[in-house]
Amino acid sequence: MDPHSQEFPKFPGRRRQCCQRGTLLALLGLVTTAMWAGLLTLLLLWHWETVQKLKQLEKTAAQNVSQVSKDLERHKGEQVAQESQAAKMSQSMEKIQDEQNRMKSQDSELSRNLNGLREDLSDLQSQGLNERRAALHALDRLQEEVAKLWIELRVSNARRPGATPRKMLPPTLPIVPTTVPAMVPTTVPATVPTTVPATVPTTVPATVPTTVPTTVPTTVPTTVPTTVPATVPTTVPATVPTTVPATVPITVPTTVPTTVSAMVPSSAVPLSLSSTPGTTCNTCPDDWVHFQKKCYYFGEGPKRWIQARFACSKLHGRLVSIHSQEEQDFLTRHANKKGSWIGLRDLNIEGEFVWMDQNPLDYSNWQPGEPNNGGQGEDCVMMRASGHWNDAFCGSYLDGWVCDRLVTC
């Protein structure tokens, strides 16, 4: 068989193969087209959703921007309000500070006034205490001088040549007058007897002081009898001087207070005079030692200076005041050998030492190098075993202390 004749029967097979390939290609094109259409559709949908979301975002952003702007405006308004409030608060703070400053100035002024009032009150209290102490010291001095005067009168009475035994003097001292005149009267008071007994000598004995003590009242108490007993002659001898002696001072020193207590304290030195003429005034209480015109008590036991002072006051005396070498020698012989407190101190003014009897420092017996105010401040004075004085700390304890008081008759 011819080969060309054999190819024709095979043509339908090839045609089918070509149709199958075209179909596959068409299907592949359709599928590809569909896929591209799907992709395009998806892209369109994504684009549309994106556009919608962008629009939504724009709206939201616009809303947010408007809200933020509103919030900013509100914040600005609040900030302005806060600034105005801050300004008001600053003004208020300034007012408060001004008020506080004014109150502080008022407080400082009030505190100064209060301090001034306290100082004035303290000064008044101190002045009152000083005046009271001065009055008490003046009263003590007055009592001492009156007691000395009575003793001198007793001694003078005992030395009268015509004194009758057992003749009694006034037994007690009358009440101390409440006032002391600033000037001594230049005339004899009306209460002084106008007649003198014939037995009175025409001259004053040498032992009788010719001047009136500065602290003795210049008026005779009203209880002194103004008449002379019937046994005394009523005439004055021709030899008796009728004038006041020229030695009587006519003025009283300014240190004498013008007022004193109306009554004598019970703790004062006894002033009763009930013995007879001719007796000697040398009576001292038990455990006291007599020397010259004073009684001395030599205390034992550890005491501070102020305790020793109170102990002497309880014994109706006071810490000893030394005014002569004889008195110092007597005290040196009898005082405690370990040291004793005496009545000398400079508590008020440093270096200005004052005795308990307020008399000036007319005699001294300081240890060499004393007073030196050493240590904690030495304002009280002690007497050593040698008799020399030493300024010591008032709070120290000494085994001895010496008191003194006037003798009695």
C-alpha positions as CSV (number, residue, x, y, z in Angstrom):
1,M,0.0,0.0,0.0
2,D,1.1,3.5,-0.8
3,P,2.3,5.4,2.2
4,H,0.4,8.6,1.2
5,S,-2.7,6.5,1.0
6,Q,-2.1,5.3,4.5
7,E,-1.9,8.9,6.0
8,F,-5.5,9.9,5.2
9,P,-7.0,7.3,7.5
10,K,-5.0,8.9,10.3
11,F,-6.2,12.5,9.8
12,P,-9.3,12.3,12.1
13,G,-7.0,11.3,15.0
14,R,-4.8,14.3,14.6
15,R,-7.8,16.6,14.3
16,R,-9.1,15.3,17.5
17,Q,-5.8,16.0,19.2
18,C,-5.8,19.5,17.9
19,C,-9.4,20.0,19.1
20,Q,-8.5,18.7,22.5
21,R,-5.5,21.1,22.7
22,G,-7.7,24.1,21.7
23,T,-10.3,23.1,24.2
24,L,-7.7,22.9,26.9
25,L,-6.2,26.2,25.8
26,A,-9.7,27.8,25.8
27,L,-10.5,26.4,29.2
28,L,-7.1,27.6,30.4
29,G,-7.8,31.0,29.0
30,L,-11.3,31.0,30.6
31,V,-9.8,29.9,33.9
32,T,-7.1,32.5,33.7
33,T,-9.6,35.2,32.7
34,A,-11.8,34.1,35.6
35,M,-8.9,34.2,37.9
36,W,-7.9,37.6,36.7
37,A,-11.5,38.8,37.0
38,G,-11.6,37.4,40.5
39,L,-8.3,39.1,41.4
40,L,-9.6,42.3,39.8
41,T,-12.8,41.9,41.7
42,L,-10.8,41.4,44.9
43,L,-8.7,44.4,44.2
44,L,-11.7,46.5,43.5
45,L,-13.4,45.2,46.7
46,W,-10.1,45.9,48.7
47,H,-9.9,49.3,47.1
48,W,-13.5,50.1,47.9
49,E,-13.1,48.9,51.5
50,T,-9.9,50.9,51.8
51,V,-11.6,54.0,50.5
52,Q,-14.4,53.4,52.9
53,K,-12.0,52.9,55.8
54,L,-10.1,56.0,54.7
55,K,-13.3,58.0,54.7
56,Q,-14.2,56.6,58.1
57,L,-10.7,57.4,59.4
58,E,-11.1,60.9,57.9
59,K,-14.4,61.3,59.7
60,T,-12.9,59.9,62.9
61,A,-9.8,62.0,62.6
62,A,-12.0,65.1,61.9
63,Q,-14.1,64.2,65.0
64,N,-10.9,63.6,67.0
65,V,-9.4,66.9,65.8
66,S,-12.6,68.7,66.7
67,Q,-12.7,67.0,70.1
68,V,-9.0,67.7,70.7
69,S,-9.5,71.3,69.7
70,K,-12.5,71.5,72.0
71,D,-10.4,69.9,74.7
72,L,-7.5,72.3,74.0
73,E,-9.9,75.2,74.2
74,R,-11.4,73.9,77.4
75,H,-7.9,73.2,78.8
76,K,-6.8,76.7,77.8
77,G,-9.9,78.1,79.5
78,E,-9.2,76.0,82.6
79,Q,-5.6,77.1,82.4
80,V,-6.6,80.7,82.2
81,A,-9.0,80.2,85.1
82,Q,-6.2,78.5,87.0
83,E,-3.9,81.3,86.3
84,S,-6.5,83.8,87.5
85,Q,-7.1,81.6,90.6
86,A,-3.3,81.4,91.0
87,A,-3.1,85.2,90.8
88,K,-5.9,85.5,93.3
89,M,-4.2,82.9,95.5
90,S,-0.9,84.8,95.2
91,Q,-2.7,88.0,96.2
92,S,-4.3,86.2,99.1
93,M,-1.0,84.7,100.1
94,E,0.6,88.2,99.9
95,K,-2.3,89.5,102.1
96,I,-1.8,86.5,104.5
97,Q,1.9,87.1,104.6
98,D,1.3,90.8,105.2
99,E,-1.2,89.9,107.9
100,Q,1.3,87.4,109.4
101,N,4.1,90.0,109.3
102,R,1.8,92.5,111.0
103,M,0.8,89.9,113.5
104,K,4.4,89.1,114.1
105,S,5.2,92.7,114.6
106,Q,2.3,93.0,117.0
107,D,3.4,89.8,118.7
108,S,6.9,91.1,119.0
109,E,5.6,94.4,120.3
110,L,3.3,92.5,122.7
111,S,6.2,90.3,123.8
112,R,8.3,93.3,124.4
113,N,5.6,94.9,126.3
114,L,5.0,91.7,128.3
115,N,8.8,91.4,128.9
116,G,8.7,95.1,130.0
117,L,5.8,94.4,132.3
118,R,7.6,91.3,133.7
119,E,10.7,93.3,134.2
120,D,8.8,96.1,135.9
121,L,7.0,93.5,138.1
122,S,10.3,91.9,138.9
123,D,11.8,95.3,139.7
124,L,8.8,96.2,141.8
125,Q,9.0,92.9,143.7
126,S,12.8,93.3,144.1
127,Q,12.3,96.9,145.2
128,G,9.6,95.7,147.7
129,L,11.8,93.0,149.0
130,N,14.7,95.3,149.2
131,E,12.6,97.9,151.1
132,R,11.3,95.2,153.3
133,R,14.7,93.9,154.0
134,A,16.0,97.4,154.6
135,A,13.1,98.1,157.0
136,L,13.8,94.8,158.8
137,H,17.5,95.7,159.0
138,A,16.7,99.2,160.2
139,L,14.4,97.7,162.8
140,D,17.1,95.3,164.0
141,R,19.6,98.1,164.2
142,L,17.1,100.2,166.0
143,Q,16.4,97.5,168.5
144,E,20.2,97.0,169.0
145,E,20.8,100.6,169.5
146,V,17.9,100.9,171.9
147,A,19.2,97.9,173.8
148,K,22.6,99.4,173.9
149,L,21.1,102.7,175.1
150,W,19.2,100.9,177.9
151,I,22.4,99.1,178.9
152,E,24.3,102.3,179.0
153,L,21.5,103.9,181.1
154,R,21.8,100.9,183.5
155,V,25.5,101.3,183.7
156,S,25.1,105.0,184.2
157,N,22.4,104.4,186.9
158,A,24.7,102.0,188.6
159,R,27.5,104.6,188.8
160,R,25.3,107.3,190.4
161,P,26.8,108.3,193.7
162,G,23.4,108.7,195.4
163,A,21.7,105.6,193.8
164,T,19.5,103.8,196.3
165,P,19.7,99.9,196.3
166,R,16.8,98.0,195.0
167,K,15.5,101.0,193.2
168,M,13.8,99.7,190.1
169,L,14.1,101.0,186.5
170,P,11.3,100.6,184.0
171,P,11.0,96.8,183.5
172,T,10.3,96.7,179.8
173,L,11.0,98.6,176.7
174,P,7.9,100.2,175.2
175,I,6.7,99.7,171.7
176,V,9.0,101.1,169.1
177,P,7.4,104.2,167.4
178,T,6.1,103.6,163.9
179,T,7.8,106.6,162.3
180,V,11.2,108.1,162.5
181,P,11.4,111.9,161.8
182,A,13.8,112.9,159.1
183,M,15.3,115.7,161.4
184,V,16.0,115.6,165.0
185,P,13.9,118.2,166.8
186,T,16.0,121.1,168.0
187,T,14.0,121.4,171.2
188,V,13.5,119.0,174.0
189,P,10.2,116.9,173.5
190,A,7.3,117.6,175.7
191,T,7.4,114.1,177.1
192,V,10.9,114.7,178.7
193,P,10.6,115.5,182.5
194,T,11.1,119.2,183.1
195,T,12.8,118.7,186.4
196,V,16.0,116.9,187.3
197,P,16.6,115.2,190.7
198,A,19.1,116.9,193.0
199,T,21.3,113.9,193.1
200,V,22.0,114.0,189.3
201,P,25.7,115.1,188.7
202,T,26.2,118.2,186.8
203,T,28.4,116.4,184.2
204,V,27.8,113.4,182.1
205,P,29.8,110.2,183.1
206,A,32.6,109.4,180.7
207,T,31.1,106.1,179.8
208,V,27.8,107.5,178.7
209,P,27.8,108.4,174.9
210,T,27.5,112.1,174.4
211,T,25.8,111.7,171.0
212,V,22.5,110.2,170.1
213,P,22.9,106.9,168.1
214,T,21.9,107.4,164.5
215,T,19.2,104.7,164.6
216,V,17.7,105.6,168.0
217,P,14.3,107.3,167.6
218,T,14.4,110.9,168.4
219,T,11.1,110.9,170.2
220,V,10.3,109.3,173.5
221,P,7.5,106.7,173.4
222,T,4.2,107.7,174.8
223,T,4.4,105.1,177.5
224,V,7.4,106.8,179.3
225,P,6.1,108.6,182.4
226,T,6.0,112.4,181.9
227,T,6.1,113.2,185.6
228,V,8.8,112.7,188.2
229,P,8.1,110.6,191.3
230,A,7.1,112.5,194.4
231,T,10.3,111.6,196.1
232,V,12.3,113.6,193.6
233,P,12.8,117.3,194.3
234,T,10.9,119.5,191.9
235,T,13.6,122.1,191.5
236,V,16.6,122.0,189.3
237,P,20.1,122.5,190.9
238,A,21.8,125.6,189.8
239,T,24.7,123.6,188.4
240,V,22.6,121.6,186.0
241,P,22.9,123.0,182.4
242,T,19.6,124.2,181.0
243,T,20.5,123.8,177.3
244,V,21.0,120.9,175.1
245,P,24.7,119.9,174.7
246,A,26.3,121.0,171.5
247,T,27.4,117.5,170.7
248,V,23.8,116.3,169.9
249,P,23.5,116.0,166.1
250,I,20.7,118.0,164.6
251,T,20.2,115.8,161.6
252,V,19.7,112.1,161.0
253,P,21.6,110.3,158.2
254,T,19.6,109.6,155.1
255,T,20.2,105.9,155.6
256,V,17.7,105.8,158.4
257,P,14.3,104.6,156.9
258,T,11.4,106.9,157.7
259,T,9.1,104.1,158.6
260,V,9.6,101.0,160.6
261,S,7.3,98.2,161.9
262,A,4.9,99.2,164.6
263,M,5.7,96.2,166.8
264,V,9.0,94.6,167.9
265,P,9.2,91.0,166.6
266,S,9.2,88.3,169.2
267,S,12.5,87.0,167.9
268,A,14.4,90.2,168.7
269,V,16.9,90.5,171.4
270,P,15.2,90.6,174.8
271,L,15.1,94.2,176.1
272,S,13.6,93.8,179.5
273,L,15.6,95.4,182.4
274,S,14.4,94.2,185.7
275,S,17.5,94.0,187.9
276,T,18.7,96.6,190.4
277,P,21.2,99.4,190.2
278,G,24.8,98.3,190.5
279,T,24.4,95.1,188.5
280,T,26.6,94.5,185.4
281,C,24.9,93.7,182.0
282,N,26.7,90.4,181.1
283,T,23.9,87.9,181.0
284,C,24.0,85.4,178.1
285,P,21.7,82.4,177.4
286,D,22.9,78.9,178.0
287,D,25.7,77.6,175.8
288,W,26.6,81.2,174.8
289,V,29.9,82.8,175.7
290,H,30.1,86.4,177.0
291,F,32.8,88.7,175.7
292,Q,32.7,92.5,176.2
293,K,29.1,93.5,175.4
294,K,28.1,90.6,173.2
295,C,27.2,86.9,173.6
296,Y,28.7,84.3,171.2
297,Y,27.5,80.9,170.2
298,F,30.0,78.5,168.5
299,G,27.9,76.1,166.5
300,E,29.1,72.7,165.4
301,G,28.0,70.5,162.5
302,P,28.3,70.8,158.7
303,K,26.3,73.6,157.3
304,R,26.2,75.9,154.3
305,W,26.4,79.6,154.8
306,I,22.7,80.2,154.4
307,Q,21.9,77.3,156.8
308,A,24.3,78.7,159.4
309,R,22.5,82.1,159.0
310,F,19.1,80.5,159.6
311,A,20.5,78.5,162.6
312,C,21.6,81.8,164.2
313,S,18.2,83.3,163.5
314,K,16.5,80.4,165.3
315,L,18.8,81.1,168.3
316,H,17.7,84.8,168.3
317,G,21.1,85.9,167.0
318,R,22.9,86.3,163.7
319,L,26.2,85.3,162.1
320,V,29.0,87.1,163.9
321,S,30.2,90.6,162.9
322,I,33.8,91.3,163.8
323,H,34.9,94.9,164.5
324,S,38.1,94.8,166.5
325,Q,41.4,92.8,167.0
326,E,40.3,91.9,170.6
327,E,37.1,90.4,169.3
328,Q,39.0,88.5,166.6
329,D,41.5,87.1,169.1
330,F,38.6,85.9,171.3
331,L,36.9,84.2,168.3
332,T,40.2,82.6,167.2
333,R,40.6,81.0,170.6
334,H,37.1,79.5,170.7
335,A,36.1,78.9,167.1
336,N,36.2,75.5,165.3
337,K,39.7,74.6,164.2
338,K,38.4,73.3,160.8
339,G,36.9,76.6,159.8
340,S,33.7,78.6,160.7
341,W,31.2,80.7,158.8
342,I,31.1,84.4,159.8
343,G,28.6,87.1,158.9
344,L,30.5,88.8,156.1
345,R,29.5,88.4,152.4
346,D,29.4,90.2,149.0
347,L,26.2,88.6,147.6
348,N,24.7,91.8,146.3
349,I,27.7,93.6,144.7
350,E,30.9,91.7,143.9
351,G,33.8,93.0,146.0
352,E,31.5,95.1,148.4
353,F,31.5,93.0,151.6
354,V,28.8,93.8,154.2
355,W,28.5,92.5,157.8
356,M,25.2,91.0,159.1
357,D,24.8,94.0,161.4
358,Q,25.1,96.3,158.4
359,N,28.1,98.1,160.0
360,P,31.0,99.1,157.6
361,L,34.0,96.9,157.2
362,D,36.1,98.9,159.7
363,Y,38.3,95.9,160.6
364,S,39.6,93.1,158.4
365,N,41.8,90.0,158.9
366,W,42.1,88.5,155.4
367,Q,44.4,85.7,154.6
368,P,47.2,86.9,152.2
369,G,45.9,86.7,148.7
370,E,42.3,86.9,149.8
371,P,39.6,87.7,148.8
372,N,40.1,86.3,145.3
373,N,36.6,85.2,144.2
374,G,38.1,82.0,142.8
375,G,36.5,78.8,141.7
376,Q,32.7,78.8,141.3
377,G,32.3,82.3,142.7
378,E,33.2,83.0,146.3
379,D,30.7,85.4,147.9
380,C,30.6,84.2,151.6
381,V,33.4,84.5,154.2
382,M,34.8,81.9,156.5
383,M,37.3,82.1,159.3
384,R,40.2,79.7,159.3
385,A,41.8,78.0,162.4
386,S,44.4,80.8,162.3
387,G,41.7,83.4,162.5
388,H,42.4,84.7,159.0
389,W,39.4,85.2,156.7
390,N,38.9,83.6,153.3
391,D,36.1,84.1,150.8
392,A,34.5,80.7,150.0
393,F,31.7,79.2,147.9
394,C,28.4,79.8,149.8
395,G,27.3,76.2,149.0
396,S,30.3,74.6,150.7
397,Y,29.8,72.8,154.0
398,L,31.8,73.9,157.1
399,D,31.9,72.2,160.5
400,G,31.7,75.5,162.4
401,W,29.7,78.7,162.5
402,V,29.6,81.6,165.0
403,C,26.6,83.6,166.1
404,D,26.5,86.7,168.2
405,R,23.8,88.8,170.0
406,L,23.8,91.5,172.6
407,V,24.1,90.7,176.3
408,T,21.2,91.3,178.6
409,C,21.0,92.7,182.2
